[in-house]
Amino acid sequence: MQLSKSQSLFERATKSLVGGVNSPVRAFNSVGGNPLFIERGEGIHIFDVDGNEYIDLIGSYGPLILGHAHPKVTAAVKAAVDKSFTYGATTLGEVEMAEMVKEAYPQLEKVRFVNSGTEAVLSTIRLARAYTGNNKIVKFAGCYHGHTDALLVAAGSGLMTMGIPSSAGVPEKAVNDTLIAQYNNIESVKELIANNKNEIAAIFIEPVAGNMGVVVPEMDFMKELRKVTEEANILLVIDEVMTGFRKKFGGAQDYFGIAADITCMGKVIGGGMPVGAYGGKAAIMDLVSPLGNVYQAGTLSGSPIAMACGLATLKELKNYDYDRADRLGKQIKTYLEDAAKENGITIQVNQFGLMVNPFFTAVEVKDFETASTCDTKLFGKFFWAMAESGLYIPPSQFETWFLPINITDAEMDVVGSRIKKAFRTMSGDNN
Ligand SMILES: *Cc1c(COP(=O)(O)O)cnc(C)c1O
């Protein structure tokens, strides 16, 4: 594989961008080599600056659910751009977007648009504390909610119930009120609630974890979580930044048959433009300024261009056959399992709709601890074998793959044969 142009661009990038990237997940530290520089995308395909073609299984880490440069989305963005970029005033697109979000998630009576998932989450923390008058918040080990201080806490051992910062520069004070529960383990939640009576504002959860690889919780766990939070007057914040609109139009909440008090969104909702959102019952949301005294603002929030992109994306998704998407997700899982088996390689594949992730371990992965058993070195080898066979996957064992929902059956066949080829390359049999 010819990568000389990517290599020299990366060398140039490192002289002026930190680590040559603008988000650390794009670095290749854990797989070796240098990041690819991508020039353009079309449908499921992307092309790097050296002219190599790949089928994109990253989808920009989630937003590109309709693949690259979808004609209807592109047209909507172009039409918006022609009018101007931003006005600092409410536009029709924002209202239409809010109505569309409410149609998908009837439990959201009011919505506020922001510019990223991180921003949605950090605004929600403030709102939850204001609404309940409590300061403590609970998160689950292995769940990621953006890079805001209060939730950037180590996802370590089961004993680590008091917050320990996992990033330098996060003062202990900022995480003193953050408690850690174990994913998929309702007893750990009940224990925290019992030990912190009337002190917890909210419990934050990824309804399907996607930031330690894909981990789908038990149906009962999610239903119990809703029940115990309600009984204890604790807000349940479901962070659907990754899962929103993905497996069902109504997100993971529709799948689990539960409704959050506050929902956080990002990624798909912007269709590739920077959009985040948080929303919930009016009684809670109306505390946000200008109606209430929880201050939250944004110069470019609800950007007309971003709204146009998101709205066009959601309009497409509304009529999409989500059952087919789930079938295709299962098909990828089978491709991976069969190819690994044929080559004597042990993996576990977790899947939720078109979120898929192979773990290089013999242990069933159901939480942070089991995810940590993976052979990350072997994954590095796999990553490059996949790139060579024309499949672009995240350069990390613990990042989820996202397939576009509109991938055709014929394209799926190509993905299948490229996966096969990658595993053969990996096991040293190049025939
Ligand atoms: C990506 C992600 C975030 C952060 O969103 P950004 O737009 O990257 O700030 C928050 N929560 C979850 C579940 C995510 O997957």
The ligand as an SDF file (V2000), in Angstrom:
LIG
                    3D

 15 15  0  0  0  0  0  0  0  0999 V2000
  -18.9360   11.1210   21.1720 C   0  0  0  0  0  0  0  0  0  0  0  0
  -19.6550   11.0810   22.4440 C   0  0  0  0  0  0  0  0  0  0  0  0
  -19.7580   12.2010   23.2720 C   0  0  0  0  0  0  0  0  0  0  0  0
  -19.0270   13.4890   22.9720 C   0  0  0  0  0  0  0  0  0  0  0  0
  -19.4840   14.0930   21.8150 O   0  0  0  0  0  0  0  0  0  0  0  0
  -18.5280   15.1540   21.0650 P   0  0  0  0  0  0  0  0  0  0  0  0
  -19.3820   15.6780   19.9600 O   0  0  0  0  0  0  0  0  0  0  0  0
  -17.3470   14.3740   20.6130 O   0  0  0  0  0  0  0  0  0  0  0  0
  -18.1700   16.1930   22.0570 O   0  0  0  0  0  0  0  0  0  0  0  0
  -20.5480   12.1230   24.3960 C   0  0  0  0  0  0  0  0  0  0  0  0
  -21.1910   10.9920   24.7160 N   0  0  0  0  0  0  0  0  0  0  0  0
  -21.1120    9.8890   23.9480 C   0  0  0  0  0  0  0  0  0  0  0  0
  -21.8860    8.6790   24.3400 C   0  0  0  0  0  0  0  0  0  0  0  0
  -20.3300    9.8870   22.8050 C   0  0  0  0  0  0  0  0  0  0  0  0
  -20.2290    8.7830   22.0710 O   0  0  0  0  0  0  0  0  0  0  0  0
  1  2  1  0
  2  3  1  0
  2 14  2  0
  3  4  1  0
  3 10  2  0
  4  5  1  0
  5  6  1  0
  6  7  2  0
  6  8  1  0
  6  9  1  0
 10 11  1  0
 11 12  2  0
 12 13  1  0
 12 14  1  0
 14 15  1  0
M  END
$$$$
